[in-house]
Amino acid sequence: MLYSRAAGGLRGFAFARRAPGARGAPALSAATTVQEQSQDAGALLDALVGEPALLVGDGFGALVVLELLVRRPELARAAVLLDPPLHAY
């Protein structure tokens, strides 16, 4: 799913993360990892944005943003993390 907002030159994108079944997880995979999810997000940013972006993640998405910040910091201008489940660490 993709959203765009033209006001003030801002663009916003949201995507459906891959998950088992219809969303495109590999057939042999029961789940995907935070690392795989962040690779997907990084690929989306590379393809659609092309410059540092404001990254926003809620819940599990916040973990994806954290992983992206560690592995690909050049993609982020800033980050907003909402309710990250840090008890997993």
N, C-alpha and C positions, 0 to 999 in steps of 0.2 A: 504494500500500500504506500502511496506516495502523495505528499501534500506539498503545495507550493503557495507562498505568500509574496505577492509582488510589492506591497506597500513598503516604501523606504528601501527598496532593493533587497529585502530579506527573503530568504528561501528556507523553508522547513521541510524536512524529510522524515518520514517514519516508515519503518519496514517491519514486516512480519518475520520474526526470527524463525530459523528452521527448527523443526521439531519432528519427532517420529511420525510417520504417516504422510498425510497430504501436503505438508509444508516443505518437503524436500530433503529430509534426512536420508543419508545413505540407507539402502534397504537392509543391510546387516546391522545397523546401529539402533540400539534401543533408546539412545539419548545422545545429545551433543554436549560438548564441553564448553566452558566459558571461553577457552582459547579459540575453539572453532567459531563461536558466535562473534568474538572480537575480530577474527579474520574476515568474516562476512561483512561486518560493519566497516572495517577498514577498506575492503574492496569497493563497497558502496560509496564511501567518501572519496576514494581515488577516482572512481568513474563519474560521479555526479557533481562533486564540489570543487576539487582541485586547489583548495586553499585551506588554511586552518579554520576549524569550525567550532561553534559552541556545541558541546556534546551534552545530552541530557539522558539520564537513565533512571528508571524507577524499578525498585525491587531487584529481580535478577538482572534487569537491564543495567542497573547501576554497577553490578559486578562486571558486566561486559564493557562498560565505559572505563572502569578502573583498569581492566586488562589492556584495553586499547591505549590508555595513557602510559602504561608501562612499556608496551611493545612498540607503539607508534606515536610517540609524543608530538611529532611534527604535524599530526593531523588535528591537534586541538589548540584552539585559542583560549578556551576555558571549558570547565565542566560543572554540571549540576548533578548531584547524586541524591536521589530521593529514596529513603528507606532501604539502603543497601543491607542485605542479609549477611552482615559481617561475622555472625556466629559460625558461619561455614568455615571460617579460617581459624 
